């Protein structure tokens, strides 16, 4: 059985590991794929396959913290600690993560991931 934790690898489009807490300094949240299904990407290809091909595999994070800063630019004038304390007790400090998997189709085989 393959075990794949894509959020522990650099995302190909961003070149970094997603830090999914509001301060973006931890990797608490994970999605794991436990499968022996050749339609899913093998772990060694996370850094190359995510979001780069038409097969649909991708993963990411919804950065609502950036939205807060865009909506309330005055927050950027506060110290780093104070800017997060303004909302971290009203809103979760974990940003939602997501994964998109390919739609299975006839003839889909492992060589698509090579």
ZAMARGU-4260 file (C-alpha; in steps of 0.2 Angstrom, whole numbers, plus 5000, padded with zeros to 4 digits):
<rodrens>
0) 5000/5000/5000 | 5006/5017/4996 | 5006/5031/5009 | 5007/5049/5002 | 5007/5065/5012
5) 5008/5078/4999 | 5008/5093/5012 | 5025/5087/5018 | 5033/5091/5001 | 5036/5107/4992
10) 5022/5112/4980 | 5028/5113/4963 | 5020/5130/4959 | 5025/5138/4976 | 5041/5130/4979
15) 5038/5128/4997 | 5029/5117/5010 | 5012/5124/5015 | 5012/5130/5033 | 4994/5129/5037
20) 4993/5138/5053 | 4989/5157/5054 | 5007/5162/5058 | 5013/5150/5044 | 5026/5142/5055
25) 5019/5124/5058 | 5013/5109/5047 | 5000/5103/5059 | 4987/5099/5047 | 4989/5085/5034
30) 4979/5075/5021 | 4986/5057/5018 | 4982/5046/5004 | 4982/5027/5009 | 4979/5017/4993
35) 4986/5004/4982 | 4977/5013/4967 | 4988/5017/4952 | 4977/5032/4947 | 4984/5041/4962
40) 5001/5049/4962 | 5016/5041/4970 | 5024/5051/4984 | 5040/5054/4975 | 5030/5064/4962
45) 5022/5077/4973 | 5035/5090/4970 | 5033/5088/4951 | 5015/5083/4948 | 5004/5094/4959
50) 4995/5107/4948 | 5006/5105/4933 | 4996/5092/4922 | 4979/5090/4915 | 4976/5074/4926
55) 4969/5085/4940 | 4980/5081/4955 | 4984/5096/4965 | 4984/5101/4983 | 4984/5118/4992
60) 4979/5129/5006 | 4965/5143/5008 | 4975/5157/5015 | 4961/5167/5024 | 4975/5176/5034
65) 4980/5185/5018 | 4962/5190/5015 | 4961/5198/5033 | 4977/5208/5029 | 4969/5213/5012
70) 4953/5218/5021 | 4961/5227/5036 | 4978/5234/5030 | 4980/5242/5047 | 4984/5225/5054
75) 5001/5225/5045 | 5006/5240/5056 | 5004/5230/5072 | 5018/5219/5079 | 5018/5201/5072
80) 5011/5195/5088 | 4997/5208/5089 | 4992/5206/5071 | 4987/5188/5074 | 4980/5190/5091
85) 4967/5202/5083 | 4958/5187/5075 | 4965/5171/5081 | 4953/5169/5096 | 4938/5172/5084
90) 4943/5162/5069 | 4952/5146/5069 | 4971/5148/5067 | 4971/5133/5055 | 4969/5137/5037
95) 4959/5124/5027 | 4969/5113/5016 | 4963/5104/5001 | 4967/5091/4988 | 4961/5087/4971
100) 4962/5070/4964 | 4960/5065/4946 | 4943/5058/4939 | 4946/5040/4935 | 4945/5035/4917
105) 4946/5019/4906 | 4964/5015/4903 | 4972/5026/4916 | 4988/5017/4921 | 5003/5021/4932
110) 5014/5027/4918 | 5004/5043/4918 | 5014/5048/4933 | 5031/5045/4926
</rodrens>
